[in-house]
Amino acid sequence: MKKENSRRSFIKTISLATFSALALSGCDMKAFDAFLQKNFKTLSKKEKDSIIKNLEIKYKKKYGKEFHVSDKPAIEGTLFGYALDLSRCVGCRRCVYACVKENNLSRAPQIHYIEVLQMEKEKGIDFAHSTAQYNPEKVPEKGYFYVPVQCQQCRKPQCVTVCPVKATWQEPDGIVVVDYNWCIGCRYCMAACPYGARHFNWGEPNVPVEELNTEMHYLGNRPRMKGVVEKCTFCIQRAREGKYPACVEICPVGARKFGNLLDPDSEIRYILENKRVLVLKQELNFQPKFYYFFGI
Amino acid sequence: MKDKIYRKIKIPGILMALYIVLYFGCNNIESDNKEIYKVPDEKEGNKKIEKAIEYAVEAPPFSDGIFPCTDCHANIKPNPERRKLVEWHDDISAMFNHDSENRWCLDCHDLNNRDSLKLASGKLLDFKESYKLCGQCHGEKLRDWKVGVHGKRTGEWNGKKEYLLCVHCHNPHSPKFEELTPEPPPVRQEDIK
C-alpha cells in the first residue's frame, strides 16, 4: 500500500518545489551545478569535461581572456622528485616570484608557495634562528646560506591524512593536490604540515588580469576562491606537459633540479646516487620527495 | 712421462692464460673509457645515450661587434710575449681574475687563429665548445654539467633540454659568480590585511 503523506514524500515534494521555483525564478543553474559538484576524484570523464568547459566559459566572462583548463592525469611510470643545491642557492628569491606568476597566486593578500630562509653557516640548518625577511643590497651575504622551503611532496603526507572531507590527496605521480571546490577551509592540513607549505585564502584572491597565466590545470593554478587552502603542485600544469616547474626554469644559479624518480637516467636519480642528500625534518618520517644536496 | 709434459706446458700455459686475461681485461677498460669520454655531439645514433645527453647549447655570449676576432687581428702581427694589454682589451686586463698569477690570454686563445680557442694540448677549439676548455681544469664541474647537475637546464624534464655554456654564467676572465640583487621579502604575517 502506498503511503501518500509520509515524511519522505513530503521532503521529496518540497525539495522538488523549491528547485523548480528557483529554476523558474531565473537563478543561474550553473551555480547550482557547481554547488552540487562531486569530489574531483569521483567524477567521470564526461562530468569532468563538462565542468571544465563551464569553467573556461566562466573565466572568459569574468576576465575577458581565453583560458585553457586541463585535467590531464598523471603520466604512467612517473614519480616526480625535486632536488635543491644548497651550495649554490644565493637567496635571490627569483623563484618565489616566478612561482607567483606561473601559479596565479594572490598578490594581496599575499601568498607565496616558496619561502627562502636565510640561515647562519655557523648554526647549520636551524629553523629557529632563520629568517625570511632578509633584505640586503646584494646576496649572498657573507656567513649565511639559504634554504628555500616549499611543499616537500611527502610520500606520507599527513596533510592528506587529516583532511576530514578528502579534498586533498596524492596523485599517482606523487603530487599532492587540492580540489578547491571540495575544500571546506577547516585548515587542518595547515596544522598538520610541518613545512608551512599550505596557504589559506583569507580574502578573495587578487591577481591582475593582465598577469593571469591562461594555461591552467584543474588541480593546479586555476583561480582559487576565498576560504580554500592551496599549495605548490610542482607546477602540475607544466610538469604533466613535460616541462620543468617555473622555479626550476628561473633559477639563475641552476640550483633547482627536477625529474622522474623512476627513470634511472634522470638527473634527479644521478643526484640521489652521487651527491650528499638530505631531507628536512627527517625524524618525522613523512618521507619528502624534495631533497636538498651539496653540489660541491 | 706425463708429469714431464705437464711441466713443459705449465709455464707457457700460465703465461698464455695471463696474457689472455690481461688482453681482454685491458681492452674492456679501454672501451669503457671510450664510452665515458665520448664527445656528446658525436653520439647521434646511439639511442640509449642520445636520450641522456643532448647538448643544445645557446650561442656563446660575445660582446657586441667583437666577433670574429680576425676582423681586427688579421692586420696585427701576433706577439706571443706575455704582457699587460694597454691599448686594446685593457678592460679585460683590468678585470682579469682567473689564476692571473699564472695565466694570460694565450693560454686559452690561439696565437695564430684568433677565432678559435686552444686546449692545453694545442688543439684548436670552437667557441661553441668552450666547456671542454674549462673542463681541462674543472673536470668535476664538467662531469656534473654533462649530467645536468651543475648549471641550469631548461626545457623538458623528460625530453629536449637546453644547456647554457659555462661562460653564460661565469665570465671566463673573472669567473666568480656575480652577486645579485634580491627580490623583495615577503609581507610579514602581521602586516597582511
Boltz contact constraints between the chains, C-beta under 6 A:
constraints:
  - contact:
      token1: [A, 90]
      token2: [B, 180]
      max_distance: 6.0
  - contact:
      token1: [A, 92]
      token2: [B, 180]
      max_distance: 6.0
  - contact:
      token1: [A, 92]
      token2: [B, 182]
      max_distance: 6.0
  - contact:
      token1: [A, 93]
      token2: [B, 182]
      max_distance: 6.0
  - contact:
      token1: [A, 93]
      token2: [B, 183]
      max_distance: 6.0
  - contact:
      token1: [A, 97]
      token2: [B, 183]
      max_distance: 6.0
  - contact:
      token1: [A, 109]
      token2: [B, 192]
      max_distance: 6.0
  - contact:
      token1: [A, 110]
      token2: [B, 187]
      max_distance: 6.0
  - contact:
      token1: [A, 112]
      token2: [B, 186]
      max_distance: 6.0
  - contact:
      token1: [A, 132]
      token2: [B, 186]
      max_distance: 6.0
  - contact:
      token1: [A, 133]
      token2: [B, 185]
      max_distance: 6.0
  - contact:
      token1: [A, 135]
      token2: [B, 185]
      max_distance: 6.0
  - contact:
      token1: [A, 138]
      token2: [B, 179]
      max_distance: 6.0
  - contact:
      token1: [A, 139]
      token2: [B, 180]
      max_distance: 6.0
  - contact:
      token1: [A, 139]
      token2: [B, 182]
      max_distance: 6.0
  - contact:
      token1: [A, 242]
      token2: [B, 156]
      max_distance: 6.0
  - contact:
      token1: [A, 242]
      token2: [B, 158]
      max_distance: 6.0
  - contact:
      token1: [A, 242]
      token2: [B, 159]
      max_distance: 6.0
  - contact:
      token1: [A, 243]
      token2: [B, 156]
      max_distance: 6.0
  - contact:
      token1: [A, 244]
      token2: [B, 157]
      max_distance: 6.0
  - contact:
      token1: [A, 249]
      token2: [B, 154]
      max_distance: 6.0
  - contact:
      token1: [A, 254]
      token2: [B, 151]
      max_distance: 6.0
  - contact:
      token1: [A, 254]
      token2: [B, 152]
      max_distance: 6.0
  - contact:
      token1: [A, 258]
      token2: [B, 157]
      max_distance: 6.0
  - contact:
      token1: [A, 259]
      token2: [B, 157]
      max_distance: 6.0
  - contact:
      token1: [A, 265]
      token2: [B, 52]
      max_distance: 6.0
  - contact:
      token1: [A, 267]
      token2: [B, 148]
      max_distance: 6.0
  - contact:
      token1: [A, 267]
      token2: [B, 149]
      max_distance: 6.0
  - contact:
      token1: [A, 270]
      token2: [B, 147]
      max_distance: 6.0
  - contact:
      token1: [A, 271]
      token2: [B, 149]
      max_distance: 6.0
